Amino acid sequence: MPSIIGAVNINSNSGTVNFGDTLNISPKTASKTFSGSGGGNTGNLVNTVNGASSTNTIDPSVVDQPLVGNV
């Protein structure tokens, strides 16, 4: 299906940006990031007011995103 894209503002991209038809998008890499409260906000105007913040970095899972079989 064709698509009409309006105003798009991409400051940075380390993943996949898709406009229009796509059969399959599969990840080629996987990473994990820990950030505090409001630490991952992006945009042209961000106003974040937070109190004390604590980030739990304990992760018992061995594999979060398996990449085996991705072409």
N, C-alpha and C positions, 0 to 999 in steps of 0.2 A: 504494500500500500504506500503510495507516495506521501510525503509529508512536507508541510510548509513550516519552516522554522522562523520564528520571530527573532527578537533581540536575545543574543546569547552572550553571557559574560563568563569566560573561563579564565581564572587567574593562574591556576596550575593544574596539571593532570598527571597522575601516575597510574591511571587505570584505563578504562575503556570508555570512550564517548561514542554513542551510537545515535545516528539520525536516520530514520527510514526503516526499510525492511532488513530483518536479520533472522537467519535460521538458528544460529547458535553462537553464543559468546562464552568462551571458556577461559578461566584465569590461567596465566602462565607462571605467575609467582604468587606467593602468599607471605604476608608479614603480619605482625601483631604490634600494636602500639598502645601504650598506657598513657592516659592523660587525665588531669584532674578535672574538676567541675568546670564546664565551659571552655575547656582547653581545645576542643576540636571545632569550635565555631568558625565558620568562614562566611564571608560576605562583604559587601561594600560598606555597610554601617552596622557594627555589632556593639551592643551595649550590654555587658554581662555584669551583674552584681551578685557575688557569691559570698557566703560566710566561710567558716572553716571547712576545708575539703580534705578528704582522705581517699586515696585510690588503692583498692585491693589488687595486688599484682600476683596473687596465688592462683595458678592455673593448673589443675590436675589433668586436663586433657592433653594427650600426646600429640594428636593431629586434629587441627580445627578444620582445615580445608585440604582434603587430599587432591593432589595434582596428578596422580598416576592415571594415564590414559588420555590426558588432554593433549590434543594435537596442536 
